[in-house]
């Protein structure tokens, strides 16, 4: 039991450069929320739904993280910071990392009948801050969901998804092979999550620069065609 706890704390410490010790990690909201969830899920499976919900509400009050007692969560799950929502029928594999403000949300059946409404997350997945993964979809092993992406369709294994709605982008194979890889970004780069706003602004500037280049080239081509037409007119004259 103790060896399993130590191994989990070490896995969290390895993913967070701010952690100085395992004891500090014990105070992380994501770690506390997972501990409460283990108890709530045990009660939920025993059909003690009220007690499970009570534990869930206490955890949400203390950590600002809402994990439904029915959610199934694997080993070494880490929520970096908080304000995360995980729905009842969500299934999460091993070594999954979520950053702040992530939602693993459901779709509302038209007939109101409960069922599989939330996503299934594969092993080693990393989901960036503000991302929304919605519906009974599957996110393949080692996939990356970029910051603020909205995912409503299945994600292939190893893919990096960005945008609204989310679309795949490429990352370097060298970066993909690293033991822990932060989520994909709009510039197809890997970067510190704390710098995501600056990185997104850089990406927007890069997109505007590309568009300006395209417009300049179109204008130059149009000018060349006009000059050629004028030369033909002079030749006829």
N, C-alpha and C positions, 0 to 999 in steps of 0.2 A: 504493500500500500504506500509506504513512505517513499520507496524508490520510484514508484510511478508518479507521485507528486513532484519529487525532485526533478525527474526527467521532464515533466511538463513545464516546470518553472524555468529550467534550462532552455527549453525550446522557445519560450517567450523571450527570455533574455537574449538569445541569439538573434531574434528578429527586431529587437529594439535597442539601438545604440545608447539610448538614454538610461537604460537600466544599469545600476551599479552592483546590485546583488540580488539573490533570489528572494531575500526577505522584502526588499523594496517591491519586487514584482507581485508579491502577495497582496499589496495594497492597490493594485491596478483595478479600475472599475470593470474591465473586461474579464479579469481573472475572478473577481468576486461574483460577477454576474453568472459566469459559467459554473462556479461552485453552487450557487443558489439553484441554478437550472438543473444540475444533476439531481439534487434533492427533489425539486418540483417534478421532474420527469419520472422519478421513481414512484412518487405519489400518484402521478397521472396514470402510469401503467397499472397501478393497483386500484384504479377507478376511484381514488379519493380526490375527486376533481376540485372540490371546494378548497381543501388544504393546499392542493397544487397551485391553484389560482392565488391563494393567500401568499404563498412563498413568492410567486411571480410578482405580485404587487409590491411586496417588501423590497425585492431585488430592484424593481424599476424605480422605486422611491430613492434607494440608496445609490444607484449607479447610473440612472438615466438610460438604461438598456432594457429593452422589452423583448424577452425571449419566451414565446409561448411554451407552456409545459409539455405540449405534445411534440415539439420539434425534436428530431433525432440528430445528435451531434457526435462526431467521432473524436479521435484523440488529437491532442495538441492544438485545439482551436483557440485562436487569439483574436480578440477585438482590441485594436489600438485606439485608445480614448473611448468614446461612447456615442450615445444618441443613435443607437442601432435598433432596428425592429426586425424580428424574425418570426414568421408566421407558423401556425400550428402544424401544417403538413410539410414544412421544410425538412430536407434531409441534407446533412453536411458531412463530408468525408473527413479524412485525417489531414492534419497539417494545413488547415485552411486559415487564412488571415483576412480580416475585415478591418478597414479603416473607418473613421467616424462618419456618421450620418448615412450609413448604408441601410437599405431596406430590402429584405427578402420577402416580397409581398405576394399576395394572392390575387386571383381574379374572382369576381363575384358571380357564381352560377346564376343563370336566369331563373332556375326553378328553386333557388334557395337551398338546395341539397348540398350538404358538406361533402367533401371528397379531397382528392389531391389538387390543391389550389396553389401551392407554393413550389418554389424551385428545388431541384436536386443539385447539390454542389459537389463536384468531384474532389479527389485528393489533391492537395497542393495548390489549390486555387487562391488567387489574391484578388480582392475586390477593393478598388480605390474609393476614396472618400466621396460621399454624395451619390454614389451609384445606386440605381434602382434595378433590381432583378425581379421580374414580375411574372407570375403565372406558373403553371406546372411544367416548366421547361427544364432541360438538363444543361449544366455547365461542365464541360469535359475536364479531365484531369489536367492540372498545371496550366489552366487557362488564366488569363489576366483580364480584368474588367477595369477600364480606365476611369478616372475621376469624373463624376457627374454623368456617366453613360447610363442610358436606359435600355435594358436588355429585355426583349419580349419573345425571343426565339432561341432555339437550342444553340449552344456554343460548342464548336468542335474542340477536341482535345488539343491543348497547347496554343490555342488562338488568343490573340490580344484584341479586345473589343473596345471601340471608342465611339463617342458621338451619340446623337439622339435622332432617330433610333440607332442603336449600336451597330457598328459595322466592323469587320476585321481589318487589322493592319498588320504589318510585318515588323518583327524585331530581329536583330542579329542573332545568328545561331550561337555565337560565342556567349552572348548575354543570356540566351535561353538556357544554356547548359549550366549556369551557376546554381549552387545549392538553394539560395534564396534570391528571388528576383522581384523587385517592386513592380507594381502594375504598369501596364503600357500607357503611353502618353500620346497626345495628338501629334507629336513630332516623331513618333516611332523611336523614342529614346527612353532610357531608364534614368530616373532622377529621384531625388529625395522628396517624399511627399510634402514636406514642409515648404518646398519651393514650387508647389504646383501652380499657384496663381501667377507667379512670374513666368513660369514655363508656358502656360496657356497664352499669356499676352505675347510672348515671343512667337508662338505658333501663329497667332492672328496676324502679327506683323509680317511673318514669312509668307502667309497666304496672300496678303495684300500686295506684297512685293512681286509675287509670282503673277498676280492678276495684272498689275501695272506693266510688267514685262510683256505679257500676252497682248495687251491693248496697244503697246508701243509697236510691237512686231506687226500687228494687224494694220496699224496706221502706215507703217513703212511699206508694207506690201501694197496697200491701197495707193500710196503715193507713187510707187514704181509703176504700177499699172496705168495710172493717169499720165505719167511721163511718156510711157510707151505709146499710149493712144495719141498723145499730142505729136510725137515724132511721126507716127503714121499719117496724121492729118497734114503735117508739113510736107511729107513726101508726095502726097497726092496733089498738093498745091503746086 
